[in-house]
Amino acid sequence: MKSKRIPSIRTGLARLVAACLIPAIVMVALFLYADLQRSQKRLVNDSIEAARALILAVDGEFLGAERTLRALSTSPFIPRQDFAALQVQSAAALSDSNINNIALVEPGGQQLMNTATSFGQPLPKAPNSNQFESVLASGKASTSNLLNGPVLNRPIIRVAVPVRDDKGFTHALVGVMLPGYFQKLLLQRRFGSDRIAVIADASGAVVARTHEIDRFLGKPVAPGLLRRLNMEDENAFEVVSLEGITVLTVFVRSPTSRWTVAIGTPIDSLTADLRRSLWLLGGLAALLMSGALGLAWIAGGRIALSIRTLGASALALGGGKAVVVPQLGIREADEVGKAIVKASVMLADADVALKSSEARMRGIVESATDAILTVGKDQRIVLYNAAAEKMFGWPAGQMLGERLDKLMPARFRAVHAGHIERFSQVGTTSRRMGDGTVLYGQRADGDEFPVEASISQLETADGTLFSVILRDVTARVRDHEALERSNLDLQQFAFVASHDLKTPLRSIGGFMQLLERNHAGQLDEKAKALIHRTSAAVHRLDQLTEDLLSYARVNSEVRPFAPVRCGEMAEEVVHLLDDAIRQSGALVTMGELPEVMGDRTQLVQLLLNLVGNGMKYCRGREPRVHITAQRDSHGWIFSVADNGIGIDAKHHEKIFEVFKRLHTQNEYAGTGIGLAVCRRVVERHGGKIWITSVVGEGSIFYFTIPDIAAERSAP
Ligand code: ADP
């Protein structure tokens, strides 16, 4: 296939110049041609006018001659045949006439008198005597064609008029006119030197001619013209003149004398103006074209150079090199050049910013205390920071390009591959650290250690990458285990202590009762009061021990979770509080309560504490307690609302701690453990507990039992 060549800017500009100039030049040429046509038409019209005027003048000359001859034809000397006197009279008539000489001729052509010779001389017979015969026959004047006069012995023209007497026409009076007269008449008209004008007789013979009359006198006019003369009386057409020049000829033929005037203008001189104009136009066009093309060539060259320079600059820009664009001398190109330079500066700035951002990032990554690794989809490590080196004991040089699972115990590798697969398939882009999942890493020396990992998926120009951050949680796991152990110890201690305290306490209480009952008579009032206070203190200590025990039991006496119908459970709680409700005149109501998975005994304890508190912290009012539950996305939110004294917001956290009370024993009896037990129960069920309250109006305790309580039910 032939590939189409793309034209250069120079070619394009040259075409543009041609496209603009050529039509203009053609238009000017057409205009010139139209102008020529117009001037030709004008010339033809002018020539026809001139020819008409001239033929009228010729006919006028004949008429003048006829008039002179007519006057003489009535001369008395003719009938008297006094030709000598007639000659004198005729000669006198010639003085102000266009006639050269006058002759009297008999019908047969014999001359009787001729002013051209002295009277008495023998006269030759006039040629073409049929002219006289027709004059005598018609009685009308007649003009001859050019003929050779025998007296003058040169070409002449004869005007003949008839002479009559009583018997009829007897003679012809002839006026001889010389062609020179017509020549003069013609030359008086002053045609331009290049125009050829001719006066021809009725036969078409040249009588007068502006050019070379001597050569052409008496000769027939140009054959082309002659043919036309026989066909029409007036026209304009192109013909070749006697000298062989092509002329535009205009001719007019007299209807009376049948003589002709023709005026020819050489075609050459007619078109000379046009040719001159065309030459001029051609020259000008060539000049214009070459000038414009030259300018287009220079401009095209400059544009092409600008484009090439800009192209090279753009390539340099792409290659990240410093770009310098010289002045190109074209405003737009200079603007593009400036834009490229600006772009290069911006790119350089962006590059610097990118490099410093990379350096910062590298600094962060390298100084991070967590191990940071980046792996590709194929699990090969592409980034491995200093903390990773320290954590795993492998230098970066050895780990880059290695598979990530080299850093974990062999038994987890298969599971890990599955995780990664799923991670990229489900489209999760990140998983945070701290969701409690503990994984295991393996050091270069084979040691295993617990790690927490966060992973995020990145779409980069190099494809999908996974960024993995690993934290060694050995210390935390160890601390957690130690804490759990110490908590357990503490709980056991509290349990054992409170359990073991109960027996001696009961004994003391029993002894006090015995003392009071059996020895009341021997004791004075002071001793009785002491015994009474001791019993009260024992009772309180017993209460405290009981509450502490129940607090400890929340975590020690755990039962598997089972479905708990909360409505029924709440009814049971109301029933348990029956006495207190009756005494205080309280009203405990409830909305519809759901079924949840949980430890029923603990949940009863929870509700018992909250409803009990609602009734207790009421000061003078009839307590109103309302229990409800509503669903949220994770489980159930329970609320226990009362119309009690309310709690200032600053105590809202504190009241859930062990032994934290806001009142003295005298105001409200209590141990300060109830709400701590509540929190422990709720937390064991995976929920949260909190309060909203308006002092003086009441409090609402909220706690949640999440759905996952079901999962935690396993022992
Ligand atoms: P106790 O009731 O034995 O003092 P709790 O742990 O049950 O201990 O309560 C801690 C403190 O919280 C109480 O001393 C009391 O000041 C306040 N409190 C608990 N429930 C309410 C309530 N419904 N209205 C007002 N104050 C309350």
Residues whose N, C-alpha, C, O or C-beta is under 5 A from the ligand:
A	BS01	ADP	N613 G614 Y617 G644 G646 I647 I655 K660 R661 L662 H663 A669 G670 T671 G672 I673 G674 L675 A676 S699
